[in-house]
Amino acid sequence: MYVLVSILILVVCVLLALVVLVQNSKGGGLASNFAGSSQIMSVRKTADFLEKATWTLAIALLVLSLFSVFVIPRYTGVNRQQTQQTQQAPMQPMHNN
């Protein structure tokens, strides 16, 4: 489950970076080039779509990051029996040679 969430986080990060790079920045950017070549969507509709995509991907990244906290495997490295044995055994003094 943790691997799946990690892969989803990476995919969302890549998509978010691409969407941010395509957006207009003060009158320029890649979005204006795409909108000029196709007459299907106007420049404003392209900007609206990119803004909604940015917000959606940002919220998805936040939710996946918070969800990953709950699915992280937790290994303590020692089991309960080893812990009980070390608590019962007396400490041996260390001798320096």
N, C-alpha and C positions, 0 to 999 in steps of 0.2 A: 504494500500500500504506500509505503514511504517513497519507493522508487517512482511510482506512478505520479504522486504529488510533485516530486522533484522535477520530473519530465514536463509536467503541465506548467510548472513555474517557469522553466526555461523557455518553453514555447511562448508563453504569454510575454515574457521579457523581450524576446526577439520580435514578436509582433508589435509590441508597444514601441520599441525603438524604430521600427520601420514606419509606423503610423506617424510618429513624431517627426521623423525626417521628411515625410511627404507633405506635411502641413505648411501653409503659407507663413512666412515670417516677415511682417511689415511690407506686404505688397509683392513679395517674391517667393520663390520656393518651387518645389517640384509639383505641387498640386495645380498651380496655374498652367504648367506645361501639359499636364494630363487633361485638364479641363478644356484647353484650347484645341486639342486634337480630336476630342469626341464631343458630339453635339447631344448626347443622351442626357447628361447631367450638366446643369449650369454650374458656374463657379461657386455660387452660394450653397447649392445643394451638396457639392463636393466638400466644402468647408464644414457644413453641418454634419455630414456623414463622418468626416475625420475627427471632428470634436466629440461626437457620440462614441466613436470607436475608441478614442483615447480614454474617455471617462470609463467606459465599460471595461477596457483592459486594465486600467489602473485599479478599479474596484475588484476585478477578478484576481489581480496580483495580491492585493491586500487580503482578500478572503483566503486564497490558497496559502499565503504565508502564515496566517493565523491558524489555519487548519493543519498545517505541517507540524506545528508544535505538539499537537495531540497524537500524531502518528509517528513521531520520531522513536525509533527503537531505543529502549533504555537498558543498557547492560551494566551491571554493577561490577562485574569481574570476579566476584566471589559469591559463593552460594551460602545459604543460611547455616549449613552444617560446618563449613570451614570457619565461619564467624564464631559459632558457639565453641568450637574446639580451641580457638585462640584466646577466647575469654576465660576458659577454664584452665588452660596451661599456665604455670607460673613463668615469670620472665627469668631468663638466664642472664647472668652478668656477662658482659663482653670482656674478653682478656686480650690485651694488646701484647704482641710478642716483639 
